[in-house]
């Protein structure tokens, strides 16, 4: 017989939802299980999803073009352009992990990928930001 695992084991002790709730059962409103319509309407989530999609569609080509042009043309290989290439690579990391995950989560209205993917996404997005800003 399999022992069912309670979701409370996955949530931290100090789990916080920034709005007053009418329930004492936080697992019923887990951001990993159910849509978070108590935090905003579905229109808001779809708007944020559309914005994240726009960032993906515009960000990937611009950053890839920056790296490609700097690699192809020797005249563009200056100290300042290497800083721009560094930022472009960091942005590609953030877009590939953070923005795409945010897009999917906003479209689902909850973090459907689970707690581990939430931690990986936060780490990768922070790493991209640190890498891009910390090496100037």
C-alpha positions as a printed NumPy array, in Angstrom:
array([[  0.   ,   0.   ,   0.   ],
       [  1.376,   3.413,  -0.999],
       [  1.366,   6.033,   1.659],
       [ -0.146,   9.245,   0.297],
       [  2.101,  12.235,   0.813],
       [  0.526,  15.408,   2.112],
       [  1.282,  18.576,   0.141],
       [  2.101,  20.354,   3.386],
       [  5.399,  18.477,   3.322],
       [  6.359,  20.419,   0.168],
       [  5.41 ,  23.867,   1.48 ],
       [  7.711,  25.762,   3.837],
       [  6.598,  26.394,   7.39 ],
       [  6.314,  30.148,   6.792],
       [  4.391,  29.886,   3.492],
       [  2.781,  33.286,   2.851],
       [ -0.033,  34.414,   0.557],
       [ -0.23 ,  38.218,   0.446],
       [ -4.03 ,  38.5  ,   0.566],
       [ -6.514,  37.592,   3.302],
       [ -8.094,  34.205,   2.685],
       [-11.366,  32.713,   3.832],
       [ -9.802,  29.317,   4.485],
       [ -7.363,  27.795,   6.927],
       [ -6.402,  25.099,   4.431],
       [ -3.436,  26.559,   2.535],
       [ -2.938,  23.336,   0.594],
       [ -6.279,  23.961,  -1.103],
       [ -4.772,  27.167,  -2.513],
       [ -1.29 ,  25.846,  -3.246],
       [  0.438,  27.665,  -6.133],
       [  1.537,  24.225,  -7.363],
       [ -1.923,  22.633,  -7.486],
       [ -4.723,  25.045,  -8.34 ],
       [ -5.155,  28.259, -10.364],
       [ -4.408,  31.323,  -8.256],
       [ -7.53 ,  33.268,  -9.144],
       [ -7.681,  34.618,  -5.577],
       [ -4.566,  36.682,  -6.427],
       [ -5.914,  38.111,  -9.678],
       [ -8.466,  37.576, -12.402],
       [ -7.776,  35.257, -15.357],
       [ -7.532,  38.36 , -17.578],
       [ -4.543,  39.571, -15.551],
       [ -2.845,  36.188, -15.847],
       [ -3.441,  36.087, -19.614],
       [ -2.105,  39.639, -19.938],
       [  1.069,  38.705, -18.07 ],
       [  1.368,  35.574, -20.204],
       [  1.074,  37.647, -23.385],
       [  3.725,  40.055, -22.085],
       [  6.121,  37.185, -21.316],
       [  5.518,  35.773, -24.793],
       [  6.338,  39.18 , -26.27 ],
       [  9.586,  39.254, -24.288],
       [ 10.514,  35.812, -25.633],
       [  9.666,  36.673, -29.24 ],
       [ 11.589,  39.962, -29.158],
       [ 14.393,  39.026, -26.772],
       [ 15.718,  35.859, -28.384],
       [ 16.378,  37.273, -31.876],
       [ 17.897,  40.507, -30.569],
       [ 20.285,  38.728, -28.208],
       [ 21.212,  36.024, -30.712],
       [ 21.877,  38.72 , -33.319],
       [ 24.109,  40.596, -30.875],
       [ 26.23 ,  37.503, -30.201],
       [ 26.28 ,  36.467, -33.87 ],
       [ 27.311,  39.885, -35.234],
       [ 30.046,  40.309, -32.65 ],
       [ 31.415,  36.857, -33.456],
       [ 31.23 ,  37.363, -37.227],
       [ 32.62 ,  40.9  , -37.637],
       [ 36.062,  41.592, -36.167],
       [ 35.452,  45.357, -36.124],
       [ 32.786,  44.819, -33.453],
       [ 35.208,  43.089, -31.079],
       [ 35.854,  45.844, -28.588],
       [ 35.751,  45.93 , -24.803],
       [ 32.38 ,  47.647, -24.788],
       [ 30.879,  45.138, -27.221],
       [ 32.146,  42.234, -25.116],
       [ 30.162,  43.687, -22.226],
       [ 27.113,  43.772, -24.52 ],
       [ 27.75 ,  40.156, -25.565],
       [ 28.009,  39.198, -21.899],
       [ 24.634,  40.84 , -21.245],
       [ 23.14 ,  39.171, -24.333],
       [ 24.248,  35.71 , -23.155],
       [ 22.882,  36.417, -19.661],
       [ 19.588,  37.568, -21.19 ],
       [ 19.392,  34.373, -23.243],
       [ 19.814,  32.347, -20.042],
       [ 17.068,  34.315, -18.315],
       [ 14.761,  34.015, -21.345],
       [ 15.386,  30.302, -21.862],
       [ 14.693,  29.336, -18.258],
       [ 12.961,  32.176, -16.439],
       [ 10.77 ,  33.873, -19.012],
       [  9.56 ,  30.682, -20.692],
       [  8.704,  29.174, -17.318],
       [  6.887,  32.362, -16.296],
       [  5.009,  32.359, -19.602],
       [  3.82 ,  28.784, -19.052],
       [  2.945,  29.419, -15.402],
       [  0.987,  32.577, -16.173],
       [ -0.894,  30.808, -18.954],
       [ -1.875,  28.03 , -16.522],
       [ -2.608,  30.563, -13.723],
       [ -0.458,  28.517, -11.318],
       [  3.006,  26.976, -11.195],
       [  2.117,  23.681, -12.867],
       [  5.739,  22.487, -13.055],
       [  6.031,  21.844,  -9.315],
       [  8.18 ,  23.067,  -6.429],
       [ 11.508,  21.789,  -7.788],
       [ 11.039,  23.563, -11.137],
       [ 10.12 ,  26.708,  -9.198],
       [ 13.443,  26.56 ,  -7.369],
       [ 15.395,  25.84 , -10.572],
       [ 13.677,  28.71 , -12.398],
       [ 14.416,  31.145,  -9.574],
       [ 18.04 ,  30.036,  -9.4  ],
       [ 18.603,  30.237, -13.172],
       [ 16.916,  33.624, -13.516],
       [ 18.961,  34.99 , -10.617],
       [ 22.153,  33.473, -12.013],
       [ 21.513,  35.131, -15.387],
       [ 20.918,  38.46 , -13.699],
       [ 24.011,  38.146, -11.507],
       [ 26.146,  37.045, -14.432],
       [ 24.98 ,  39.88 , -16.652],
       [ 25.248,  42.656, -14.086],
       [ 28.142,  41.444, -11.967],
       [ 30.79 ,  41.17 , -14.665],
       [ 30.802,  44.732, -15.967]])
